[in-house]
Structure formats: structure tokens, C-alpha cells
Amino acid sequence: MEGKVIHRFSKRFSKKAFFENLILNILRISTYLVILFAGFIFLDIGINGSKAIFKSQAPFINTDFLTQKPETLHVFEPKHIDKKLKEINAKILSTNIENKNLSNLAIEDSKKNDLLIKSLQAKYHVLDKQRKEERLLFSDTEFRALEIKPSKSEYVYETYAYSGGGIGPAIIGTCLLVLGSIAIALSLGVLCAIYLSEYSRPGKVLQIIRLSILNLSGVPSIVFGLFGFGMFVLFFGWGVSMIAGWFTLAIMALPVIISASEESMRSIPKGFREGSLALGASKWTAIRTNVLPYALPGILTSSIMGIARVAGETAPIMFTAAFALRDQLPWEGLEKASDFIFQGVMALPYHIYVVSSKIPQNEYTENMQYGSAFVFLFIVGFFAISSIVLRIRVRKKYKW
């Protein structure tokens, strides 16, 4: 045999192996792209949001942004600069129109117009920088406290809703909504999981219940919002309140928590239960002492997924719990203790939605949007990390 000798154990070309490697590489690239895009989004929010949270001077943290309520921003632009900027904009627009109307033979005129546009744009940037240095900005509180307001003959006056102040009430409202809804969802979810795992009898009814729970996890959030609005706000007469938001969000988190908790309990060996029963303990005592503690890491895992499910929802709280703007904190101005849970609150998801889509966009709302998103991600991360740390500690304590 002439030519190169092929060893009997050497790798040979195989279509099956080629396609397997191709699919493997596609999956690998897709995973890396998802991570890359997610990292880019988080990095963008982190860079732009940190501008609203941190300052270059001591104490380096913008406490006003984190504690004050959102306010309308009152802006006074220097009129002489604003007039010049409008004139430059008009010249740039007219020059662009003239460029479009020029024939192909008028190349020199087109070049002259391009140079004119560039010079006008450079002049615009210089004047715009000067305008930013000379403009006056006031929040609602500062504007009301002014004894002598800037003269409207010297300044152009404009207001920008939700662009000033801070997000203090929204931070507090978000934390209260997450804590309350997760507490309700974990309580109901674990009780349902105990019944399904320990007390229920196998059969068609149990299969239908489990299928219904799985189907609930795929229901759009807007449907839960409408259900909560009809049930808790209107039928029960709770109005737009924290308790209506708690139960609506809790129902959203229940499918995930029930499924994860049930699987965690079913993974506990039967010997744990039988040992307690053999010693004379009741079935509930066996579950409480020998099943729940060892299933707790899995239950805490479901709480993490529940937090991720409910914390970022806007549609449910928009109908049941959230206000666009509330002057008072939840514990202020209460006539009786029960009023605490029967009042609406501000929440970061709804606040971001209002600022980004319901008011005219400008250079001030961008700062508010990114700052709110940065703080919101930090809050969700804090709750998730707390659950993870607690799960690790419980897992070390209960080993089997």
C-alpha cells in the first residue's frame, strides 16, 4: 500500500462525532454569549447607577438620593445661552436641508456646508457646557424655601417630574413588600408541601393538583395582578395596600416554593420517619423533628427562587400595592396600628417603570433610572445572598 500508513487506533473522521462537536460548540458559545450580555447589562447599570449613588467628595455616598422622596426638579436655564443654542440648532437644521437639496454637481458647496455644520456643532457643545455650569437646579423642598425666585426674564423655567429628590420611600416599600410576601408564601408553601409529600394519597386527584401547581408557574404576572385587584382590592375591600400586594405576590411565588419544598421533603430517606415512629412519636412529630430540619436547605433554595420571582414584578403591585408618589413613610401619620398594612407604598420596580415610560425623558430622568435600578439590584442580591448563607449554615448543621 502506497502513501501514508493509517494506524488502526488513530482517530478517523466520523459524521456523528463531527455533529456532536458542532452542537457542543454551539451550546458553549450560546452560554458564553448569554453570560456576556448579562454581564454587559449589569456593568452598564453599575457604571451609570454609581454616578447617582456615589460622590467624589466625603462622605462619598449620596445619602440624599437614598433617603429623600422623589420630587419634581425645577430647572432655570440661562435665557441668553438658551436663545443662542436654539439659533444654532436652527442653522444646523437649515444647512442639513440645503445639503439634501444640492445636486451631485455641487460637491464644493456640500463640503462647505459640512464644515459649517461641524463648526456649529463645536460651538453648540461649548455653549451647552456653559449652560450646564450656569443653570440652577432646585427640588420641590428647595424651590418652596426660596425667598426670591430667579427672574424669568433672565432664565427659562422648566419642571421635570420625578427627576429630583431621592428614592428612600421606594427602597423601604420594596423591602416591606418582599419580606411580607416571602413570609406568607413560605408559610403557605411549606404547609402545602407537607400535605402533598407526607399526608396525600397517590392518585388522579394528586396528579391534577401537582399539574395545576406547575401550570400556575407559567401564568403571566399581569394575570396575577388582575386577580389580586379583583380579589383583595375590590372583593375583600382592602384597597391599594401592602397586604393586598403581599398576598398577590405570595400567590405568584407559591408554585415554585411548593414544588421545590415537596421535592426536598421527598428526598429525605424513609428511615428518618420510621425511626421516629418506632420510638412512639406521632406522625407530625416525626415530620417536625426528622423531616423539616433536613429539608430546610431545599426550602431555602425555593425562597431564593421566590424572591427572584416576586421582587422584580411591576404589574401585580401596580394594581394592588404601589403608588407613583407617596409623601409619608409607611409608619408615619398612622391613626391606628392596623393602618400600617392597609396603606399603599412606593416600590422600586413601579418607580423605575413610571420614570422610564410615563414622563418625558431628559438628562435628569436617566440619572434617576440608573440609580434606582442599581439600588434595586443591590436589594435583590442582598436578599438572595442572605438566603444562600442561611442555607449553607443549615446544611452544615444537618448532615445525613
SELO-402237 format. One record per residue (C-alpha): residue in one letter; x, y, z. Coordinates in nm, 3 decimals, decimal comma. Each point is the difference from the previous one (the first is absolute). Example, Ala and Ser with C-alpha at 12.3 -4.5 7.8 and 13.67 -1.06 7.14 Angstrom:
2
<atom aa="a" east="1,230" north="-0,450" up="0,780"/>
<atom aa="s" east="0,137" north="0,344" up="-0,066"/>
end
This chain:
400
<atom aa="m" east="0,000" north="0,000" up="0,000"/>
<atom aa="e" east="0,149" north="0,332" up="-0,111"/>
<atom aa="g" east="-0,029" north="0,333" up="0,180"/>
<atom aa="k" east="-0,053" north="0,075" up="0,367"/>
<atom aa="v" east="-0,065" north="-0,299" up="0,223"/>
<atom aa="i" east="-0,303" north="0,050" up="0,229"/>
<atom aa="h" east="0,032" north="-0,155" up="0,344"/>
<atom aa="r" east="-0,291" north="-0,223" up="0,096"/>
<atom aa="f" east="-0,056" north="0,190" up="0,330"/>
<atom aa="s" east="0,033" north="0,352" up="-0,143"/>
<atom aa="k" east="-0,300" north="0,237" up="-0,006"/>
<atom aa="r" east="-0,207" north="-0,020" up="-0,313"/>
<atom aa="f" east="-0,252" north="0,246" up="-0,137"/>
<atom aa="s" east="-0,353" north="-0,071" up="0,117"/>
<atom aa="k" east="-0,310" north="0,196" up="-0,094"/>
<atom aa="k" east="-0,164" north="-0,083" up="0,331"/>
<atom aa="a" east="0,298" north="0,124" up="0,202"/>
<atom aa="f" east="0,025" north="0,311" up="-0,221"/>
<atom aa="f" east="-0,364" north="0,097" up="0,061"/>
<atom aa="e" east="0,031" north="-0,073" up="0,372"/>
<atom aa="n" east="0,301" north="0,232" up="0,023"/>
<atom aa="l" east="-0,181" north="0,262" up="-0,208"/>
<atom aa="i" east="-0,304" north="-0,005" up="0,231"/>
<atom aa="l" east="0,229" north="0,008" up="0,304"/>
<atom aa="n" east="0,180" north="0,309" up="-0,132"/>
<atom aa="i" east="-0,331" north="0,172" up="-0,083"/>
<atom aa="l" east="-0,124" north="-0,062" up="0,354"/>
<atom aa="r" east="0,330" north="0,123" up="0,146"/>
<atom aa="i" east="-0,004" north="0,319" up="-0,210"/>
<atom aa="s" east="-0,368" north="0,062" up="0,085"/>
<atom aa="t" east="0,075" north="-0,031" up="0,372"/>
<atom aa="y" east="0,294" north="0,239" up="-0,025"/>
<atom aa="l" east="-0,211" north="0,249" up="-0,198"/>
<atom aa="v" east="-0,277" north="-0,006" up="0,260"/>
<atom aa="i" east="0,255" north="0,058" up="0,278"/>
<atom aa="l" east="0,164" north="0,276" up="-0,205"/>
<atom aa="f" east="-0,328" north="0,182" up="-0,068"/>
<atom aa="a" east="-0,114" north="-0,033" up="0,362"/>
<atom aa="g" east="0,339" north="0,126" up="0,117"/>
<atom aa="f" east="-0,022" north="0,295" up="-0,237"/>
<atom aa="i" east="-0,346" north="0,095" up="0,131"/>
<atom aa="f" east="0,111" north="-0,022" up="0,363"/>
<atom aa="l" east="0,319" north="0,191" up="-0,078"/>
<atom aa="d" east="-0,195" north="0,275" up="-0,178"/>
<atom aa="i" east="-0,241" north="0,034" up="0,295"/>
<atom aa="g" east="0,291" north="-0,009" up="0,244"/>
<atom aa="i" east="0,202" north="0,271" up="-0,177"/>
<atom aa="n" east="-0,291" north="0,237" up="-0,065"/>
<atom aa="g" east="-0,180" north="-0,075" up="0,326"/>
<atom aa="s" east="0,311" north="0,062" up="0,210"/>
<atom aa="k" east="-0,001" north="0,361" up="-0,126"/>
<atom aa="a" east="-0,325" north="0,056" up="0,190"/>
<atom aa="i" east="0,105" north="-0,194" up="0,312"/>
<atom aa="f" east="0,361" north="0,105" up="0,053"/>
<atom aa="k" east="0,166" north="0,342" up="0,019"/>
<atom aa="s" east="0,358" north="0,114" up="-0,049"/>
<atom aa="q" east="0,005" north="0,179" up="0,337"/>
<atom aa="a" east="-0,052" north="-0,123" up="0,356"/>
<atom aa="p" east="-0,213" north="-0,178" up="0,115"/>
<atom aa="f" east="0,019" north="-0,145" up="-0,357"/>
<atom aa="i" east="-0,356" north="-0,143" up="0,020"/>
<atom aa="n" east="-0,294" north="0,206" up="-0,119"/>
<atom aa="t" east="-0,216" north="-0,046" up="0,311"/>
<atom aa="d" east="-0,258" north="0,249" up="-0,129"/>
<atom aa="f" east="-0,070" north="-0,224" up="-0,298"/>
<atom aa="l" east="-0,041" north="-0,304" up="0,226"/>
<atom aa="t" east="-0,219" north="0,166" up="0,264"/>
<atom aa="q" east="-0,209" north="0,278" up="-0,154"/>
<atom aa="k" east="-0,324" north="-0,050" up="-0,192"/>
<atom aa="p" east="-0,016" north="0,062" up="-0,378"/>
<atom aa="e" east="-0,080" north="0,360" up="-0,085"/>
<atom aa="t" east="-0,059" north="0,219" up="-0,300"/>
<atom aa="l" east="0,318" north="0,167" up="-0,118"/>
<atom aa="h" east="-0,022" north="0,375" up="-0,069"/>
<atom aa="v" east="0,253" north="0,108" up="-0,263"/>
<atom aa="f" east="0,094" north="0,357" up="-0,092"/>
<atom aa="e" east="0,197" north="0,021" up="-0,324"/>
<atom aa="p" east="0,187" north="0,325" up="-0,079"/>
<atom aa="k" east="-0,216" north="0,165" up="-0,265"/>
<atom aa="h" east="0,281" north="0,162" up="-0,204"/>
<atom aa="i" east="0,177" north="-0,335" up="-0,045"/>
<atom aa="d" east="-0,324" north="-0,184" up="-0,066"/>
<atom aa="k" east="-0,087" north="0,250" up="-0,275"/>
<atom aa="k" east="0,341" north="-0,045" up="-0,165"/>
<atom aa="l" east="-0,031" north="-0,379" up="0,014"/>
<atom aa="k" east="-0,339" north="0,013" up="-0,172"/>
<atom aa="e" east="0,147" north="0,225" up="-0,271"/>
<atom aa="i" east="0,288" north="-0,243" up="-0,057"/>
<atom aa="n" east="-0,244" north="-0,292" up="-0,017"/>
<atom aa="a" east="-0,206" north="0,187" up="-0,260"/>
<atom aa="k" east="0,314" north="0,070" up="-0,210"/>
<atom aa="i" east="0,109" north="-0,366" up="0,018"/>
<atom aa="l" east="-0,349" north="-0,112" up="-0,107"/>
<atom aa="s" east="-0,017" north="0,244" up="-0,292"/>
<atom aa="t" east="0,351" north="-0,095" up="-0,114"/>
<atom aa="n" east="-0,090" north="-0,369" up="0,005"/>
<atom aa="i" east="-0,311" north="0,072" up="-0,209"/>
<atom aa="e" east="0,210" north="0,200" up="-0,245"/>
<atom aa="n" east="0,248" north="-0,289" up="-0,025"/>
<atom aa="k" east="-0,279" north="-0,241" up="-0,094"/>
<atom aa="n" east="-0,125" north="0,235" up="-0,272"/>
<atom aa="l" east="0,342" north="0,046" up="-0,161"/>
<atom aa="s" east="0,061" north="-0,183" up="-0,327"/>
<atom aa="n" east="0,290" north="-0,241" up="-0,047"/>
<atom aa="l" east="0,190" north="0,270" up="-0,195"/>
<atom aa="a" east="0,014" north="0,233" up="0,299"/>
<atom aa="i" east="0,269" north="-0,198" up="0,186"/>
<atom aa="e" east="0,194" north="0,308" up="0,115"/>
<atom aa="d" east="-0,314" north="0,159" up="0,147"/>
<atom aa="s" east="-0,078" north="-0,325" up="0,178"/>
<atom aa="k" east="0,349" north="-0,011" up="0,155"/>
<atom aa="k" east="-0,034" north="0,361" up="0,113"/>
<atom aa="n" east="-0,331" north="-0,082" up="0,164"/>
<atom aa="d" east="0,155" north="-0,302" up="0,175"/>
<atom aa="l" east="0,277" north="0,220" up="0,142"/>
<atom aa="l" east="-0,261" north="0,256" up="0,109"/>
<atom aa="i" east="-0,200" north="-0,271" up="0,178"/>
<atom aa="k" east="0,310" north="-0,125" up="0,183"/>
<atom aa="s" east="0,090" north="0,350" up="0,115"/>
<atom aa="l" east="-0,358" north="0,062" up="0,114"/>
<atom aa="q" east="-0,002" north="-0,329" up="0,191"/>
<atom aa="a" east="0,328" north="0,087" up="0,172"/>
<atom aa="k" east="-0,141" north="0,339" up="0,098"/>
<atom aa="y" east="-0,316" north="-0,171" up="0,126"/>
<atom aa="h" east="0,199" north="-0,234" up="0,228"/>
<atom aa="v" east="0,193" north="0,294" up="0,148"/>
<atom aa="l" east="-0,321" north="0,195" up="0,069"/>
<atom aa="d" east="-0,174" north="-0,310" up="0,136"/>
<atom aa="k" east="0,284" north="-0,052" up="0,248"/>
<atom aa="q" east="-0,030" north="0,363" up="0,106"/>
<atom aa="r" east="-0,378" north="-0,040" up="0,038"/>
<atom aa="k" east="0,045" north="-0,299" up="0,232"/>
<atom aa="e" east="0,241" north="0,200" up="0,214"/>
<atom aa="e" east="-0,236" north="0,299" up="0,031"/>
<atom aa="r" east="-0,335" north="-0,181" up="0,034"/>
<atom aa="l" east="-0,179" north="-0,009" up="0,336"/>
<atom aa="l" east="-0,153" north="-0,323" up="0,134"/>
<atom aa="f" east="-0,247" north="-0,021" up="0,289"/>
<atom aa="s" east="-0,204" north="-0,285" up="0,148"/>
<atom aa="d" east="-0,358" north="0,066" up="0,117"/>
<atom aa="t" east="0,114" north="0,063" up="0,356"/>
<atom aa="e" east="0,281" north="0,233" up="-0,106"/>
<atom aa="f" east="-0,225" north="0,183" up="-0,246"/>
<atom aa="r" east="-0,268" north="0,066" up="0,265"/>
<atom aa="a" east="0,265" north="0,124" up="0,244"/>
<atom aa="l" east="0,130" north="0,263" up="-0,245"/>
<atom aa="e" east="-0,082" north="0,351" up="0,120"/>
<atom aa="i" east="0,089" north="0,157" up="-0,334"/>
<atom aa="k" east="-0,048" north="-0,221" up="-0,305"/>
<atom aa="p" east="0,223" north="0,049" up="-0,308"/>
<atom aa="s" east="-0,129" north="0,258" up="-0,241"/>
<atom aa="k" east="-0,185" north="-0,144" up="-0,299"/>
<atom aa="s" east="0,135" north="0,282" up="-0,213"/>
<atom aa="e" east="0,349" north="-0,144" up="0,047"/>
<atom aa="y" east="-0,082" north="-0,372" up="0,012"/>
<atom aa="v" east="-0,214" north="-0,249" up="-0,187"/>
<atom aa="y" east="-0,199" north="-0,192" up="0,261"/>
<atom aa="e" east="-0,096" north="-0,368" up="-0,040"/>
<atom aa="t" east="-0,109" north="-0,280" up="0,234"/>
<atom aa="y" east="0,087" north="-0,372" up="-0,027"/>
<atom aa="a" east="-0,216" north="-0,243" up="0,200"/>
<atom aa="y" east="0,167" north="-0,273" up="0,209"/>
<atom aa="s" east="0,344" north="0,125" up="-0,104"/>
<atom aa="g" east="0,109" north="0,148" up="0,334"/>
<atom aa="g" east="0,018" north="-0,114" up="0,360"/>
<atom aa="g" east="0,070" north="-0,365" up="0,080"/>
<atom aa="i" east="-0,147" north="-0,348" up="0,024"/>
<atom aa="g" east="-0,020" north="-0,053" up="0,378"/>
<atom aa="p" east="-0,373" north="-0,091" up="0,018"/>
<atom aa="a" east="0,037" north="-0,231" up="-0,302"/>
<atom aa="i" east="0,287" north="-0,190" up="0,167"/>
<atom aa="i" east="-0,199" north="-0,048" up="0,322"/>
<atom aa="g" east="-0,316" north="-0,100" up="-0,190"/>
<atom aa="t" east="0,189" north="-0,256" up="-0,210"/>
<atom aa="c" east="0,157" north="-0,162" up="0,309"/>
<atom aa="l" east="-0,339" north="-0,017" up="0,177"/>
<atom aa="l" east="-0,172" north="-0,153" up="-0,302"/>
<atom aa="v" east="0,271" north="-0,264" up="-0,049"/>
<atom aa="l" east="0,021" north="-0,095" up="0,369"/>
<atom aa="g" east="-0,378" north="-0,020" up="0,047"/>
<atom aa="s" east="-0,071" north="-0,195" up="-0,318"/>
<atom aa="i" east="0,283" north="-0,250" up="0,056"/>
<atom aa="a" east="-0,111" north="-0,057" up="0,361"/>
<atom aa="i" east="-0,355" north="-0,078" up="-0,116"/>
<atom aa="a" east="0,116" north="-0,208" up="-0,298"/>
<atom aa="l" east="0,243" north="-0,208" up="0,209"/>
<atom aa="s" east="-0,260" north="-0,065" up="0,271"/>
<atom aa="l" east="-0,272" north="-0,110" up="-0,243"/>
<atom aa="g" east="0,243" north="-0,171" up="-0,237"/>
<atom aa="v" east="0,165" north="-0,215" up="0,266"/>
<atom aa="l" east="-0,339" north="-0,101" up="0,144"/>
<atom aa="c" east="-0,121" north="-0,101" up="-0,348"/>
<atom aa="a" east="0,325" north="-0,188" up="-0,064"/>
<atom aa="i" east="-0,035" north="-0,189" up="0,332"/>
<atom aa="y" east="-0,351" north="-0,109" up="-0,097"/>
<atom aa="l" east="0,096" north="-0,105" up="-0,353"/>
<atom aa="s" east="0,315" north="-0,181" up="0,111"/>
<atom aa="e" east="-0,107" north="-0,162" up="0,329"/>
<atom aa="y" east="-0,380" north="-0,022" up="0,026"/>
<atom aa="s" east="-0,144" north="-0,017" up="-0,352"/>
<atom aa="r" east="-0,086" north="-0,333" up="-0,166"/>
<atom aa="p" east="0,126" north="-0,080" up="-0,351"/>
<atom aa="g" east="-0,267" north="0,025" up="-0,265"/>
<atom aa="k" east="-0,153" north="0,210" up="-0,274"/>
<atom aa="v" east="-0,099" north="0,279" up="0,238"/>
<atom aa="l" east="0,361" north="0,040" up="0,117"/>
<atom aa="q" east="0,124" north="0,001" up="-0,361"/>
<atom aa="i" east="-0,253" north="0,270" up="-0,092"/>
<atom aa="i" east="0,108" north="0,213" up="0,298"/>
<atom aa="r" east="0,369" north="-0,028" up="-0,092"/>
<atom aa="l" east="-0,075" north="0,075" up="-0,366"/>
<atom aa="s" east="-0,201" north="0,307" up="0,104"/>
<atom aa="i" east="0,289" north="0,125" up="0,215"/>
<atom aa="l" east="0,242" north="-0,039" up="-0,290"/>
<atom aa="n" east="-0,239" north="0,182" up="-0,235"/>
<atom aa="l" east="-0,031" north="0,289" up="0,248"/>
<atom aa="s" east="0,373" north="0,067" up="-0,027"/>
<atom aa="g" east="-0,046" north="0,084" up="-0,369"/>
<atom aa="v" east="-0,287" north="0,247" up="0,045"/>
<atom aa="p" east="0,096" north="0,358" up="-0,103"/>
<atom aa="s" east="0,050" north="0,245" up="0,285"/>
<atom aa="i" east="-0,268" north="0,236" up="-0,136"/>
<atom aa="v" east="-0,260" north="-0,275" up="0,059"/>
<atom aa="f" east="0,106" north="-0,027" up="0,364"/>
<atom aa="g" east="-0,025" north="0,378" up="0,024"/>
<atom aa="l" east="-0,356" north="0,004" up="-0,134"/>
<atom aa="f" east="-0,093" north="-0,290" up="0,228"/>
<atom aa="g" east="0,145" north="0,182" up="0,303"/>
<atom aa="f" east="-0,181" north="0,318" up="-0,101"/>
<atom aa="g" east="-0,335" north="-0,178" up="-0,029"/>
<atom aa="m" east="0,041" north="-0,221" up="0,307"/>
<atom aa="f" east="0,191" north="0,199" up="0,261"/>
<atom aa="v" east="-0,050" north="0,363" up="-0,107"/>
<atom aa="l" east="-0,368" north="-0,015" up="-0,101"/>
<atom aa="f" east="-0,164" north="-0,314" up="0,144"/>
<atom aa="f" east="0,173" north="0,004" up="0,340"/>
<atom aa="g" east="-0,004" north="0,380" up="0,003"/>
<atom aa="w" east="0,367" north="0,037" up="0,098"/>
<atom aa="g" east="0,059" north="0,270" up="-0,261"/>
<atom aa="v" east="0,343" north="0,075" up="-0,143"/>
<atom aa="s" east="0,205" north="-0,115" up="0,298"/>
<atom aa="m" east="0,303" north="-0,194" up="0,112"/>
<atom aa="i" east="-0,203" north="-0,300" up="0,111"/>
<atom aa="a" east="-0,165" north="-0,027" up="-0,344"/>
<atom aa="g" east="0,346" north="0,014" up="-0,158"/>
<atom aa="w" east="0,135" north="-0,259" up="0,245"/>
<atom aa="f" east="-0,264" north="-0,259" up="-0,082"/>
<atom aa="t" east="0,015" north="0,066" up="-0,375"/>
<atom aa="l" east="0,377" north="-0,042" up="-0,010"/>
<atom aa="a" east="-0,017" north="-0,298" up="0,236"/>
<atom aa="i" east="-0,240" north="-0,181" up="-0,235"/>
<atom aa="m" east="0,246" north="0,064" up="-0,284"/>
<atom aa="a" east="0,285" north="-0,159" up="0,198"/>
<atom aa="l" east="-0,202" north="-0,295" up="0,133"/>
<atom aa="p" east="0,043" north="-0,239" up="-0,299"/>
<atom aa="v" east="0,380" north="0,021" up="0,012"/>
<atom aa="i" east="0,016" north="-0,033" up="0,380"/>
<atom aa="i" east="-0,249" north="-0,290" up="0,017"/>
<atom aa="s" east="0,176" north="-0,200" up="-0,272"/>
<atom aa="a" east="0,352" north="0,053" up="0,138"/>
<atom aa="s" east="-0,104" north="-0,064" up="0,362"/>
<atom aa="e" east="-0,189" north="-0,318" up="-0,089"/>
<atom aa="e" east="0,294" north="-0,139" up="-0,196"/>
<atom aa="s" east="0,231" north="0,084" up="0,290"/>
<atom aa="m" east="-0,223" north="-0,187" up="0,249"/>
<atom aa="r" east="-0,043" north="-0,301" up="-0,226"/>
<atom aa="s" east="0,379" north="-0,030" up="-0,029"/>
<atom aa="i" east="0,031" north="-0,064" up="0,376"/>
<atom aa="p" east="0,045" north="-0,378" up="0,061"/>
<atom aa="k" east="-0,304" north="-0,186" up="0,138"/>
<atom aa="g" east="0,218" north="-0,134" up="0,279"/>
<atom aa="f" east="-0,003" north="0,341" up="0,165"/>
<atom aa="r" east="-0,378" north="-0,015" up="0,029"/>
<atom aa="e" east="-0,018" north="-0,369" up="0,094"/>
<atom aa="g" east="0,260" north="0,042" up="0,276"/>
<atom aa="s" east="-0,208" north="0,270" up="0,169"/>
<atom aa="l" east="-0,323" north="-0,196" up="-0,039"/>
<atom aa="a" east="0,168" north="-0,312" up="0,145"/>
<atom aa="l" east="0,091" north="0,201" up="0,311"/>
<atom aa="g" east="-0,364" north="0,093" up="0,052"/>
<atom aa="a" east="-0,005" north="0,348" up="-0,154"/>
<atom aa="s" east="-0,306" north="0,119" up="-0,186"/>
<atom aa="k" east="0,011" north="0,056" up="-0,373"/>
<atom aa="w" east="0,004" north="0,380" up="0,040"/>
<atom aa="t" east="0,283" north="-0,025" up="0,257"/>
<atom aa="a" east="0,200" north="-0,216" up="-0,243"/>
<atom aa="i" east="-0,052" north="0,254" up="-0,278"/>
<atom aa="r" east="0,080" north="0,297" up="0,223"/>
<atom aa="t" east="0,317" north="-0,147" up="0,153"/>
<atom aa="n" east="0,139" north="-0,238" up="-0,263"/>
<atom aa="v" east="-0,122" north="0,129" up="-0,337"/>
<atom aa="l" east="-0,034" north="0,379" up="0,003"/>
<atom aa="p" east="0,347" north="0,079" up="0,148"/>
<atom aa="y" east="0,176" north="-0,213" up="-0,265"/>
<atom aa="a" east="-0,222" north="0,135" up="-0,278"/>
<atom aa="l" east="0,065" north="0,360" up="0,106"/>
<atom aa="p" east="0,293" north="0,060" up="-0,247"/>
<atom aa="g" east="-0,231" north="-0,088" up="-0,290"/>
<atom aa="i" east="-0,276" north="0,218" up="0,141"/>
<atom aa="l" east="0,242" north="0,292" up="0,027"/>
<atom aa="t" east="0,102" north="-0,061" up="-0,361"/>
<atom aa="s" east="-0,366" north="0,039" up="-0,098"/>
<atom aa="s" east="-0,013" north="0,325" up="0,197"/>
<atom aa="i" east="0,287" north="0,135" up="-0,213"/>
<atom aa="m" east="-0,194" north="-0,085" up="-0,315"/>
<atom aa="g" east="-0,312" north="0,154" up="0,153"/>
<atom aa="i" east="0,184" north="0,325" up="0,075"/>
<atom aa="a" east="0,127" north="0,012" up="-0,358"/>
<atom aa="r" east="-0,357" north="-0,059" up="-0,118"/>
<atom aa="v" east="-0,180" north="0,266" up="0,203"/>
<atom aa="a" east="0,260" north="0,273" up="0,059"/>
<atom aa="g" east="0,014" north="0,125" up="-0,356"/>
<atom aa="e" east="-0,370" north="-0,016" up="-0,084"/>
<atom aa="t" east="-0,170" north="0,324" up="-0,098"/>
<atom aa="a" east="-0,342" north="-0,103" up="-0,133"/>
<atom aa="p" east="-0,136" north="-0,163" up="0,321"/>
<atom aa="i" east="0,099" north="0,283" up="0,235"/>
<atom aa="m" east="-0,113" north="0,263" up="-0,251"/>
<atom aa="f" east="-0,359" north="-0,115" up="0,055"/>
<atom aa="t" east="0,016" north="-0,097" up="0,367"/>
<atom aa="a" east="0,268" north="0,177" up="0,206"/>
<atom aa="a" east="0,213" north="0,265" up="-0,170"/>
<atom aa="f" east="-0,037" north="0,377" up="-0,020"/>
<atom aa="a" east="0,190" north="0,215" up="-0,248"/>
<atom aa="l" east="0,079" north="0,250" up="0,278"/>
<atom aa="r" east="-0,066" north="-0,006" up="0,374"/>
<atom aa="d" east="0,115" north="0,281" up="0,228"/>
<atom aa="q" east="-0,002" north="-0,199" up="0,324"/>
<atom aa="l" east="0,192" north="-0,310" up="0,104"/>
<atom aa="p" east="-0,214" north="-0,307" up="0,091"/>
<atom aa="w" east="0,022" north="0,062" up="0,376"/>
<atom aa="e" east="-0,077" north="0,372" up="-0,018"/>
<atom aa="g" east="-0,344" north="0,154" up="0,054"/>
<atom aa="l" east="-0,169" north="-0,318" up="0,126"/>
<atom aa="e" east="-0,324" north="0,040" up="0,196"/>
<atom aa="k" east="0,005" north="-0,365" up="0,113"/>
<atom aa="a" east="0,245" north="-0,291" up="-0,026"/>
<atom aa="s" east="-0,205" north="-0,192" up="-0,260"/>
<atom aa="d" east="0,035" north="0,292" up="-0,243"/>
<atom aa="f" east="0,361" north="-0,107" up="-0,054"/>
<atom aa="i" east="-0,094" north="-0,297" up="-0,220"/>
<atom aa="f" east="-0,304" north="0,168" up="-0,158"/>
<atom aa="q" east="0,194" north="0,275" up="-0,180"/>
<atom aa="g" east="0,172" north="0,013" up="-0,334"/>
<atom aa="v" east="0,375" north="0,046" up="-0,033"/>
<atom aa="m" east="0,253" north="0,102" up="-0,259"/>
<atom aa="a" east="0,204" north="-0,281" up="-0,157"/>
<atom aa="l" east="0,314" north="0,010" up="-0,212"/>
<atom aa="p" east="-0,131" north="-0,214" up="-0,293"/>
<atom aa="y" east="-0,305" north="0,223" up="-0,041"/>
<atom aa="h" east="0,206" north="0,316" up="0,054"/>
<atom aa="i" east="0,244" north="-0,103" up="-0,275"/>
<atom aa="y" east="-0,296" north="-0,076" up="-0,228"/>
<atom aa="v" east="-0,155" north="0,344" up="0,063"/>
<atom aa="v" east="0,326" north="0,191" up="-0,045"/>
<atom aa="s" east="0,101" north="-0,187" up="-0,316"/>
<atom aa="s" east="-0,334" north="-0,012" up="-0,185"/>
<atom aa="k" east="-0,260" north="0,235" up="0,145"/>
<atom aa="i" east="0,181" north="0,337" up="0,000"/>
<atom aa="p" east="0,202" north="0,186" up="-0,267"/>
<atom aa="q" east="0,358" north="-0,125" up="-0,014"/>
<atom aa="n" east="0,285" north="0,241" up="0,067"/>
<atom aa="e" east="0,353" north="0,007" up="0,138"/>
<atom aa="y" east="-0,133" north="0,002" up="0,357"/>
<atom aa="t" east="-0,232" north="-0,302" up="-0,022"/>
<atom aa="e" east="0,290" north="-0,212" up="-0,132"/>
<atom aa="n" east="0,188" north="0,059" up="0,325"/>
<atom aa="m" east="-0,310" north="-0,097" up="0,202"/>
<atom aa="q" east="-0,063" north="-0,313" up="-0,209"/>
<atom aa="y" east="0,352" north="-0,140" up="0,025"/>
<atom aa="g" east="0,031" north="0,089" up="0,369"/>
<atom aa="s" east="-0,331" north="-0,173" up="0,081"/>
<atom aa="a" east="0,095" north="-0,310" up="-0,203"/>
<atom aa="f" east="0,342" north="-0,016" up="0,171"/>
<atom aa="v" east="-0,155" north="0,010" up="0,349"/>
<atom aa="f" east="-0,272" north="-0,246" up="-0,100"/>
<atom aa="l" east="0,254" north="-0,257" up="-0,121"/>
<atom aa="f" east="0,194" north="0,047" up="0,323"/>
<atom aa="i" east="-0,314" north="-0,065" up="0,212"/>
<atom aa="v" east="-0,096" north="-0,315" up="-0,194"/>
<atom aa="g" east="0,360" north="-0,122" up="0,020"/>
<atom aa="f" east="0,006" north="0,064" up="0,375"/>
<atom aa="f" east="-0,312" north="-0,211" up="0,059"/>
<atom aa="a" east="0,127" north="-0,279" up="-0,225"/>
<atom aa="i" east="0,347" north="-0,007" up="0,162"/>
<atom aa="s" east="-0,159" north="-0,004" up="0,347"/>
<atom aa="s" east="-0,204" north="-0,307" up="-0,096"/>
<atom aa="i" east="0,308" north="-0,170" up="-0,148"/>
<atom aa="v" east="0,208" north="0,064" up="0,315"/>
<atom aa="l" east="-0,282" north="-0,129" up="0,222"/>
<atom aa="r" east="-0,038" north="-0,308" up="-0,219"/>
<atom aa="i" east="0,373" north="-0,078" up="0,024"/>
<atom aa="r" east="-0,007" north="0,032" up="0,380"/>
<atom aa="v" east="-0,306" north="-0,225" up="0,029"/>
<atom aa="r" east="0,153" north="-0,257" up="-0,233"/>
<atom aa="k" east="0,314" north="-0,016" up="0,215"/>
<atom aa="k" east="-0,211" north="-0,047" up="0,312"/>
<atom aa="y" east="-0,226" north="-0,272" up="-0,136"/>
<atom aa="k" east="0,207" north="-0,259" up="-0,188"/>
<atom aa="w" east="-0,131" north="-0,342" up="-0,090"/>
end
